[in-house]
Amino acid sequence: MEARRDVFQAIADPTRRAIIGMIAKQPTNVNTIAEQFDVSRQAISLHLKILAECGLLAMKQQGRERICEAKLDKLAEVNEWIAQYRQFWAQKLDALENYLNGISDSSHADDKLKIR
């Protein structure tokens, strides 16, 4: 049975995230990618395979070289998933700010009463 891969699996690994960062700037050949990491070329090939299976890169043959090009549309799925938590935390931080402002306002009111 073949494992189903998704974009979340692709970004779960720091090496794959670094590869995405490299190829997002410009298409890059496999050898150049492999030279940037202290792992075997076989390991890099596996990372590239996973990224391709997840739809985050396309490989093109140019002469003797294989060029990796970023296909970042799938990252929109990650962005949508994160957005719900971004909104959750924004609400929590707004509530904390309101609470702290309330504490600050009441402590200033106490200071004014002591001065009189």
SEDRENVO-570100 format. One record per residue: x, y, z of N, C-alpha, C in turn. Coordinates in steps of 0.001 Angstrom, whole numbers, always signed. Layout:
% SEDRENVO-570100
<torvex n_xx="X" n_yy="Y" n_zz="Z" ca_xx="X" ca_yy="Y" ca_zz="Z" c_xx="X" c_yy="Y" c_zz="Z"/>
...
***
This chain:
% SEDRENVO-570100
<torvex n_xx="+845" n_yy="-1189" n_zz="+0" ca_xx="+0" ca_yy="+0" ca_zz="+0" c_xx="+886" c_yy="+1248" c_zz="+0"/>
<torvex n_xx="+604" n_yy="+2182" n_zz="-883" ca_xx="+1402" ca_yy="+3405" ca_zz="-1001" c_xx="+913" c_yy="+4438" c_zz="+6"/>
<torvex n_xx="+1861" n_yy="+5095" n_zz="+655" ca_xx="+1513" ca_yy="+6112" ca_zz="+1646" c_xx="+958" c_yy="+7351" c_zz="+945"/>
<torvex n_xx="-106" n_yy="+7893" n_zz="+1511" ca_xx="-660" ca_yy="+9140" ca_zz="+980" c_xx="+129" c_yy="+10285" c_zz="+1591"/>
<torvex n_xx="+582" n_yy="+11182" n_zz="+765" ca_xx="+1375" ca_yy="+12306" ca_zz="+1245" c_xx="+572" c_yy="+13586" c_zz="+1087"/>
<torvex n_xx="+773" n_yy="+14487" n_zz="+2047" ca_xx="+136" ca_yy="+15794" ca_zz="+1925" c_xx="+1150" c_yy="+16880" c_zz="+2274"/>
<torvex n_xx="+733" n_yy="+18105" n_zz="+2078" ca_xx="+1629" ca_yy="+19248" ca_zz="+2244" c_xx="+2130" c_yy="+19354" c_zz="+3692"/>
<torvex n_xx="+1343" n_yy="+18912" n_zz="+4651" ca_xx="+1770" ca_yy="+18971" ca_zz="+6047" c_xx="+2938" c_yy="+18030" c_zz="+6310"/>
<torvex n_xx="+2947" n_yy="+16886" n_zz="+5659" ca_xx="+4089" ca_yy="+15980" ca_zz="+5780" c_xx="+5325" c_yy="+16616" c_zz="+5154"/>
<torvex n_xx="+5119" n_yy="+17314" n_zz="+4075" ca_xx="+6255" ca_yy="+17938" ca_zz="+3387" c_xx="+6935" c_yy="+18965" c_zz="+4274"/>
<torvex n_xx="+6163" n_yy="+19792" n_zz="+4948" ca_xx="+6764" ca_yy="+20862" ca_zz="+5745" c_xx="+7134" c_yy="+20419" c_zz="+7157"/>
<torvex n_xx="+6836" n_yy="+19171" n_zz="+7498" ca_xx="+7154" ca_yy="+18669" ca_zz="+8836" c_xx="+8656" c_yy="+18508" c_zz="+9053"/>
<torvex n_xx="+9408" n_yy="+18368" n_zz="+7989" ca_xx="+10848" ca_yy="+18123" ca_zz="+8102" c_xx="+11638" c_yy="+19402" c_zz="+7815"/>
<torvex n_xx="+12599" n_yy="+19743" n_zz="+8690" ca_xx="+13368" ca_yy="+20973" ca_zz="+8492" c_xx="+14192" c_yy="+20984" c_zz="+7196"/>
<torvex n_xx="+14678" n_yy="+19841" n_zz="+6771" ca_xx="+15443" ca_yy="+19797" ca_zz="+5522" c_xx="+14534" c_yy="+20126" c_zz="+4345"/>
<torvex n_xx="+13329" n_yy="+19571" n_zz="+4355" ca_xx="+12394" ca_yy="+19866" ca_zz="+3265" c_xx="+11969" c_yy="+21325" c_zz="+3291"/>
<torvex n_xx="+11791" n_yy="+21893" n_zz="+4479" ca_xx="+11457" ca_yy="+23322" ca_zz="+4554" c_xx="+12598" c_yy="+24159" c_zz="+3985"/>
<torvex n_xx="+13838" n_yy="+23768" n_zz="+4260" ca_xx="+14997" ca_yy="+24494" ca_zz="+3719" c_xx="+15051" c_yy="+24363" c_zz="+2201"/>
<torvex n_xx="+14748" n_yy="+23185" n_zz="+1697" ca_xx="+14740" ca_yy="+22981" ca_zz="+247" c_xx="+13664" c_yy="+23860" c_zz="-389"/>
<torvex n_xx="+12489" n_yy="+23902" n_zz="+210" ca_xx="+11418" ca_yy="+24756" ca_zz="-309" c_xx="+11892" c_yy="+26207" c_zz="-350"/>
<torvex n_xx="+12557" n_yy="+26642" n_zz="+706" ca_xx="+13081" ca_yy="+28007" ca_zz="+742" c_xx="+14066" c_yy="+28278" c_zz="-372"/>
<torvex n_xx="+14914" n_yy="+27306" n_zz="-663" ca_xx="+15908" ca_yy="+27469" ca_zz="-1735" c_xx="+15242" c_yy="+27582" c_zz="-3096"/>
<torvex n_xx="+14357" n_yy="+26636" n_zz="-3389" ca_xx="+13783" ca_yy="+26605" ca_zz="-4733" c_xx="+12686" c_yy="+27652" c_zz="-4920"/>
<torvex n_xx="+12183" n_yy="+28206" n_zz="-3827" ca_xx="+11196" ca_yy="+29285" ca_zz="-3950" c_xx="+11845" c_yy="+30536" c_zz="-4524"/>
<torvex n_xx="+13133" n_yy="+30725" n_zz="-4226" ca_xx="+13859" ca_yy="+31900" ca_zz="-4737" c_xx="+14140" c_yy="+31774" c_zz="-6223"/>
<torvex n_xx="+14525" n_yy="+30576" n_zz="-6639" ca_xx="+14802" ca_yy="+30326" ca_zz="-8056" c_xx="+14897" c_yy="+28827" c_zz="-8281"/>
<torvex n_xx="+14534" n_yy="+28366" n_zz="-9465" ca_xx="+14712" ca_yy="+26944" ca_zz="-9779" c_xx="+16174" c_yy="+26555" c_zz="-9606"/>
<torvex n_xx="+16394" n_yy="+25379" n_zz="-9049" ca_xx="+17746" ca_yy="+24956" ca_zz="-8680" c_xx="+17960" c_yy="+23506" c_zz="-9081"/>
<torvex n_xx="+19179" n_yy="+23193" n_zz="-9542" ca_xx="+19432" ca_yy="+21798" ca_zz="-9911" c_xx="+19671" c_yy="+20951" c_zz="-8669"/>
<torvex n_xx="+19434" n_yy="+19657" n_zz="-8825" ca_xx="+19504" ca_yy="+18715" ca_zz="-7703" c_xx="+20880" c_yy="+18729" c_zz="-7053"/>
<torvex n_xx="+21950" n_yy="+18787" n_zz="-7840" ca_xx="+23303" ca_yy="+18776" ca_zz="-7266" c_xx="+23548" c_yy="+19997" c_zz="-6388"/>
<torvex n_xx="+23087" n_yy="+21151" n_zz="-6815" ca_xx="+23250" ca_yy="+22373" ca_zz="-6015" c_xx="+22490" c_yy="+22253" c_zz="-4696"/>
<torvex n_xx="+21306" n_yy="+21686" n_zz="-4755" ca_xx="+20526" ca_yy="+21472" ca_zz="-3530" c_xx="+21284" c_yy="+20533" c_zz="-2599"/>
<torvex n_xx="+21748" n_yy="+19412" n_zz="-3134" ca_xx="+22435" ca_yy="+18404" ca_zz="-2319" c_xx="+23697" c_yy="+18954" c_zz="-1666"/>
<torvex n_xx="+24395" n_yy="+19850" n_zz="-2341" ca_xx="+25627" ca_yy="+20429" ca_zz="-1796" c_xx="+25376" c_yy="+21288" c_zz="-560"/>
<torvex n_xx="+24162" n_yy="+21734" n_zz="-377" ca_xx="+23844" ca_yy="+22619" ca_zz="+747" c_xx="+23586" c_yy="+21873" c_zz="+2058"/>
<torvex n_xx="+23535" n_yy="+20552" n_zz="+2001" ca_xx="+23164" ca_yy="+19769" ca_zz="+3184" c_xx="+24222" c_yy="+18721" c_zz="+3495"/>
<torvex n_xx="+24346" n_yy="+18436" n_zz="+4775" ca_xx="+25322" ca_yy="+17452" ca_zz="+5235" c_xx="+24646" c_yy="+16090" c_zz="+5379"/>
<torvex n_xx="+23976" n_yy="+15676" n_zz="+4325" ca_xx="+23354" ca_yy="+14353" ca_zz="+4266" c_xx="+23658" c_yy="+13755" c_zz="+2898"/>
<torvex n_xx="+23379" n_yy="+12477" n_zz="+2740" ca_xx="+23686" ca_yy="+11806" ca_zz="+1474" c_xx="+22792" c_yy="+12320" c_zz="+348"/>
<torvex n_xx="+23268" n_yy="+12146" n_zz="-850" ca_xx="+22454" ca_yy="+12528" ca_zz="-2019" c_xx="+21189" c_yy="+11674" c_zz="-2075"/>
<torvex n_xx="+21294" n_yy="+10451" n_zz="-1608" ca_xx="+20124" ca_yy="+9572" ca_zz="-1565" c_xx="+19056" c_yy="+10156" c_zz="-636"/>
<torvex n_xx="+19479" n_yy="+10700" n_zz="+494" ca_xx="+18535" ca_yy="+11328" ca_zz="+1421" c_xx="+17889" c_yy="+12551" c_zz="+787"/>
<torvex n_xx="+18684" n_yy="+13351" n_zz="+87" ca_xx="+18136" ca_yy="+14528" ca_zz="-605" c_xx="+17149" c_yy="+14088" c_zz="-1675"/>
<torvex n_xx="+17476" n_yy="+13042" n_zz="-2407" ca_xx="+16560" ca_yy="+12530" ca_zz="-3431" c_xx="+15232" c_yy="+12110" c_zz="-2823"/>
<torvex n_xx="+15286" n_yy="+11499" n_zz="-1647" ca_xx="+14049" ca_yy="+11104" ca_zz="-966" c_xx="+13244" c_yy="+12340" c_zz="-567"/>
<torvex n_xx="+13918" n_yy="+13353" n_zz="-39" ca_xx="+13228" ca_yy="+14592" ca_zz="+318" c_xx="+12573" c_yy="+15221" c_zz="-916"/>
<torvex n_xx="+13302" n_yy="+15238" n_zz="-2023" ca_xx="+12764" ca_yy="+15810" ca_zz="-3256" c_xx="+11575" c_yy="+15003" c_zz="-3761"/>
<torvex n_xx="+11655" n_yy="+13702" n_zz="-3624" ca_xx="+10546" ca_yy="+12832" ca_zz="-4035" c_xx="+9299" c_yy="+13146" c_zz="-3215"/>
<torvex n_xx="+9462" n_yy="+13285" n_zz="-1921" ca_xx="+8325" ca_yy="+13598" ca_zz="-1044" c_xx="+7729" c_yy="+14953" c_zz="-1419"/>
<torvex n_xx="+8585" n_yy="+15949" n_zz="-1630" ca_xx="+8101" ca_yy="+17276" ca_zz="-2023" c_xx="+7346" c_yy="+17212" c_zz="-3345"/>
<torvex n_xx="+7825" n_yy="+16420" n_zz="-4274" ca_xx="+7147" ca_yy="+16271" ca_zz="-5565" c_xx="+5807" c_yy="+15566" c_zz="-5387"/>
<torvex n_xx="+5791" n_yy="+14513" n_zz="-4564" ca_xx="+4544" ca_yy="+13783" ca_zz="-4316" c_xx="+3501" c_yy="+14661" c_zz="-3636"/>
<torvex n_xx="+3959" n_yy="+15613" n_zz="-2851" ca_xx="+3056" ca_yy="+16533" ca_zz="-2160" c_xx="+2645" c_yy="+17708" c_zz="-3041"/>
<torvex n_xx="+3218" n_yy="+17793" n_zz="-4215" ca_xx="+2870" ca_yy="+18850" ca_zz="-5153" c_xx="+3553" c_yy="+20176" c_zz="-4901"/>
<torvex n_xx="+4660" n_yy="+20159" n_zz="-4128" ca_xx="+5361" ca_yy="+21401" ca_zz="-3815" c_xx="+6551" c_yy="+21677" c_zz="-4736"/>
<torvex n_xx="+6905" n_yy="+20720" n_zz="-5562" ca_xx="+7954" ca_yy="+20984" ca_zz="-6535" c_xx="+7720" c_yy="+20157" c_zz="-7785"/>
<torvex n_xx="+8236" n_yy="+20679" n_zz="-8862" ca_xx="+8225" ca_yy="+19963" ca_zz="-10134" c_xx="+9668" c_yy="+19839" c_zz="-10583"/>
<torvex n_xx="+9994" n_yy="+18666" n_zz="-11135" ca_xx="+11346" ca_yy="+18459" ca_zz="-11643" c_xx="+11310" c_yy="+18439" c_zz="-13158"/>
<torvex n_xx="+12257" n_yy="+19169" n_zz="-13729" ca_xx="+12372" ca_yy="+19221" ca_zz="-15187" c_xx="+13775" c_yy="+18793" c_zz="-15573"/>
<torvex n_xx="+13858" n_yy="+18042" n_zz="-16627" ca_xx="+15153" ca_yy="+17625" ca_zz="-17150" c_xx="+15636" c_yy="+18679" c_zz="-18134"/>
<torvex n_xx="+16831" n_yy="+19229" n_zz="-17897" ca_xx="+17460" ca_yy="+20169" ca_zz="-18827" c_xx="+18843" c_yy="+19634" c_zz="-19137"/>
<torvex n_xx="+18955" n_yy="+18991" n_zz="-20280" ca_xx="+20221" ca_yy="+18350" ca_zz="-20619" c_xx="+20499" c_yy="+17236" c_zz="-19630"/>
<torvex n_xx="+21641" n_yy="+17306" n_zz="-18988" ca_xx="+22012" ca_yy="+16298" ca_zz="-17987" c_xx="+21486" c_yy="+16612" c_zz="-16593"/>
<torvex n_xx="+21003" n_yy="+17815" n_zz="-16411" ca_xx="+20590" ca_yy="+18251" ca_zz="-15072" c_xx="+19096" c_yy="+18102" c_zz="-14842"/>
<torvex n_xx="+18768" n_yy="+17821" n_zz="-13584" ca_xx="+17371" ca_yy="+17840" ca_zz="-13149" c_xx="+17184" c_yy="+19125" c_zz="-12347"/>
<torvex n_xx="+16252" n_yy="+19945" n_zz="-12778" ca_xx="+15990" ca_yy="+21242" ca_zz="-12164" c_xx="+14712" c_yy="+21142" c_zz="-11330"/>
<torvex n_xx="+14801" n_yy="+21609" n_zz="-10098" ca_xx="+13646" ca_yy="+21621" ca_zz="-9199" c_xx="+13049" c_yy="+23022" c_zz="-9181"/>
<torvex n_xx="+11751" n_yy="+23086" n_zz="-9398" ca_xx="+11042" ca_yy="+24351" ca_zz="-9414" c_xx="+9920" c_yy="+24300" c_zz="-8384"/>
<torvex n_xx="+9786" n_yy="+25360" n_zz="-7603" ca_xx="+8774" ca_yy="+25410" ca_zz="-6550" c_xx="+7381" c_yy="+25544" c_zz="-7140"/>
<torvex n_xx="+6461" n_yy="+24833" n_zz="-6544" ca_xx="+5030" ca_yy="+24932" ca_zz="-6847" c_xx="+4338" c_yy="+25151" c_zz="-5501"/>
<torvex n_xx="+4211" n_yy="+26396" n_zz="-5127" ca_xx="+3820" ca_yy="+26721" ca_zz="-3754" c_xx="+2319" c_yy="+26911" c_zz="-3543"/>
<torvex n_xx="+1515" n_yy="+26656" n_zz="-4565" ca_xx="+68" ca_yy="+26821" ca_zz="-4410" c_xx="-497" c_yy="+25952" c_zz="-3280"/>
<torvex n_xx="+74" n_yy="+24781" n_zz="-3098" ca_xx="-405" ca_yy="+23857" ca_zz="-2055" c_xx="-209" c_yy="+24419" c_zz="-647"/>
<torvex n_xx="+714" n_yy="+25363" n_zz="-488" ca_xx="+925" ca_yy="+25956" ca_zz="+835" c_xx="-283" c_yy="+26773" c_zz="+1284"/>
<torvex n_xx="-1174" n_yy="+27108" n_zz="+359" ca_xx="-2406" ca_yy="+27815" ca_zz="+730" c_xx="-3215" c_yy="+26977" c_zz="+1713"/>
<torvex n_xx="-3153" n_yy="+25672" n_zz="+1573" ca_xx="-3846" ca_yy="+24767" ca_zz="+2502" c_xx="-3311" c_yy="+24942" c_zz="+3925"/>
<torvex n_xx="-2012" n_yy="+25085" n_zz="+4049" ca_xx="-1398" ca_yy="+25303" ca_zz="+5354" c_xx="-1814" c_yy="+26673" c_zz="+5897"/>
<torvex n_xx="-1797" n_yy="+27667" n_zz="+5041" ca_xx="-2185" ca_yy="+29013" ca_zz="+5445" c_xx="-3623" c_yy="+29043" c_zz="+5969"/>
<torvex n_xx="-4530" n_yy="+28352" n_zz="+5280" ca_xx="-5923" ca_yy="+28297" ca_zz="+5719" c_xx="-6042" c_yy="+27635" c_zz="+7087"/>
<torvex n_xx="-5281" n_yy="+26575" n_zz="+7294" ca_xx="-5327" ca_yy="+25863" ca_zz="+8566" c_xx="-4788" c_yy="+26748" c_zz="+9693"/>
<torvex n_xx="-3696" n_yy="+27456" n_zz="+9406" ca_xx="-3090" ca_yy="+28337" ca_zz="+10404" c_xx="-3984" c_yy="+29538" c_zz="+10696"/>
<torvex n_xx="-4714" n_yy="+30012" n_zz="+9701" ca_xx="-5537" ca_yy="+31219" ca_zz="+9853" c_xx="-6538" c_yy="+31090" c_zz="+10989"/>
<torvex n_xx="-7118" n_yy="+29908" n_zz="+11151" ca_xx="-8082" ca_yy="+29728" ca_zz="+12228" c_xx="-7425" c_yy="+29901" c_zz="+13600"/>
<torvex n_xx="-6200" n_yy="+29471" n_zz="+13729" ca_xx="-5489" ca_yy="+29613" ca_zz="+14997" c_xx="-4959" c_yy="+31028" c_zz="+15175"/>
<torvex n_xx="-4614" n_yy="+31673" n_zz="+14082" ca_xx="-4188" ca_yy="+33072" ca_zz="+14144" c_xx="-5330" c_yy="+33912" c_zz="+14706"/>
<torvex n_xx="-6541" n_yy="+33671" n_zz="+14215" ca_xx="-7716" ca_yy="+34403" ca_zz="+14695" c_xx="-7978" c_yy="+34083" c_zz="+16174"/>
<torvex n_xx="-7866" n_yy="+32825" n_zz="+16553" ca_xx="-8060" ca_yy="+32417" ca_zz="+17943" c_xx="-7098" c_yy="+33168" c_zz="+18863"/>
<torvex n_xx="-5804" n_yy="+33170" n_zz="+18502" ca_xx="-4809" ca_yy="+33819" ca_zz="+19351" c_xx="-4944" c_yy="+35336" c_zz="+19338"/>
<torvex n_xx="-5349" n_yy="+35893" n_zz="+18227" ca_xx="-5573" ca_yy="+37341" ca_zz="+18171" c_xx="-6675" c_yy="+37729" c_zz="+19154"/>
<torvex n_xx="-7736" n_yy="+36931" n_zz="+19217" ca_xx="-8823" ca_yy="+37211" ca_zz="+20158" c_xx="-8336" c_yy="+37080" c_zz="+21602"/>
<torvex n_xx="-7554" n_yy="+36064" n_zz="+21872" ca_xx="-7018" ca_yy="+35868" ca_zz="+23233" c_xx="-6104" c_yy="+37022" c_zz="+23633"/>
<torvex n_xx="-5249" n_yy="+37456" n_zz="+22711" ca_xx="-4337" ca_yy="+38559" ca_zz="+23019" c_xx="-5092" c_yy="+39875" c_zz="+23181"/>
<torvex n_xx="-6149" n_yy="+40085" n_zz="+22396" ca_xx="-6984" ca_yy="+41283" ca_zz="+22563" c_xx="-7645" c_yy="+41277" c_zz="+23933"/>
<torvex n_xx="-8146" n_yy="+40116" n_zz="+24352" ca_xx="-8775" ca_yy="+40002" ca_zz="+25673" c_xx="-7747" c_yy="+40279" c_zz="+26773"/>
<torvex n_xx="-6541" n_yy="+39767" n_zz="+26621" ca_xx="-5483" ca_yy="+40020" ca_zz="+27607" c_xx="-5152" c_yy="+41505" c_zz="+27657"/>
<torvex n_xx="-5050" n_yy="+42142" n_zz="+26496" ca_xx="-4765" ca_yy="+43575" ca_zz="+26450" c_xx="-5862" c_yy="+44371" c_zz="+27162"/>
<torvex n_xx="-7108" n_yy="+44019" n_zz="+26898" ca_xx="-8225" ca_yy="+44706" ca_zz="+27572" c_xx="-8163" c_yy="+44510" c_zz="+29079"/>
<torvex n_xx="-7844" n_yy="+43296" n_zz="+29512" ca_xx="-7732" ca_yy="+43013" ca_zz="+30943" c_xx="-6603" c_yy="+43834" c_zz="+31571"/>
<torvex n_xx="-5449" n_yy="+43842" n_zz="+30910" ca_xx="-4312" ca_yy="+44594" ca_zz="+31452" c_xx="-4583" c_yy="+46091" c_zz="+31463"/>
<torvex n_xx="-5260" n_yy="+46594" n_zz="+30450" ca_xx="-5638" ca_yy="+48004" ca_zz="+30436" c_xx="-6601" c_yy="+48315" c_zz="+31577"/>
<torvex n_xx="-7493" n_yy="+47394" n_zz="+31866" ca_xx="-8427" ca_yy="+47566" ca_zz="+32980" c_xx="-7703" c_yy="+47618" c_zz="+34311"/>
<torvex n_xx="-6723" n_yy="+46758" n_zz="+34479" ca_xx="-5922" ca_yy="+46756" ca_zz="+35712" c_xx="-5157" c_yy="+48065" c_zz="+35832"/>
<torvex n_xx="-4559" n_yy="+48477" n_zz="+34731" ca_xx="-3784" ca_yy="+49711" ca_zz="+34715" c_xx="-4674" c_yy="+50910" c_zz="+35045"/>
<torvex n_xx="-5863" n_yy="+50969" n_zz="+34453" ca_xx="-6791" ca_yy="+52076" ca_zz="+34713" c_xx="-7218" c_yy="+52110" c_zz="+36174"/>
<torvex n_xx="-7489" n_yy="+50935" n_zz="+36750" ca_xx="-7935" ca_yy="+50913" ca_zz="+38146" c_xx="-6794" c_yy="+51272" c_zz="+39097"/>
<torvex n_xx="-5557" n_yy="+50907" n_zz="+38762" ca_xx="-4437" ca_yy="+51264" ca_zz="+39634" c_xx="-4168" c_yy="+52768" c_zz="+39574"/>
<torvex n_xx="-4373" n_yy="+53379" n_zz="+38416" ca_xx="-4218" ca_yy="+54833" ca_zz="+38306" c_xx="-5305" c_yy="+55548" c_zz="+39100"/>
<torvex n_xx="-6501" n_yy="+54976" n_zz="+39101" ca_xx="-7601" ca_yy="+55581" ca_zz="+39863" c_xx="-7279" c_yy="+55510" c_zz="+41353"/>
<torvex n_xx="-6689" n_yy="+54396" n_zz="+41807" ca_xx="-6307" ca_yy="+54269" ca_zz="+43207" c_xx="-5243" c_yy="+55290" c_zz="+43570"/>
<torvex n_xx="-4299" n_yy="+55549" n_zz="+42650" ca_xx="-3249" ca_yy="+56550" ca_zz="+42890" c_xx="-3862" c_yy="+57932" c_zz="+43057"/>
<torvex n_xx="-4848" n_yy="+58266" n_zz="+42253" ca_xx="-5490" ca_yy="+59565" ca_zz="+42330" c_xx="-6216" c_yy="+59727" c_zz="+43645"/>
<torvex n_xx="-6827" n_yy="+58673" n_zz="+44140" ca_xx="-7541" ca_yy="+58757" ca_zz="+45422" c_xx="-6553" c_yy="+58996" c_zz="+46574"/>
<torvex n_xx="-5370" n_yy="+58357" n_zz="+46502" ca_xx="-4366" ca_yy="+58513" ca_zz="+47559" c_xx="-3804" c_yy="+59914" c_zz="+47575"/>
<torvex n_xx="-3713" n_yy="+60562" n_zz="+46426" ca_xx="-3134" ca_yy="+61910" ca_zz="+46346" c_xx="-4044" c_yy="+62918" c_zz="+46999"/>
<torvex n_xx="-5323" n_yy="+62759" n_zz="+46881" ca_xx="-6286" ca_yy="+63730" ca_zz="+47416" c_xx="-6308" c_yy="+63689" c_zz="+48868"/>
***
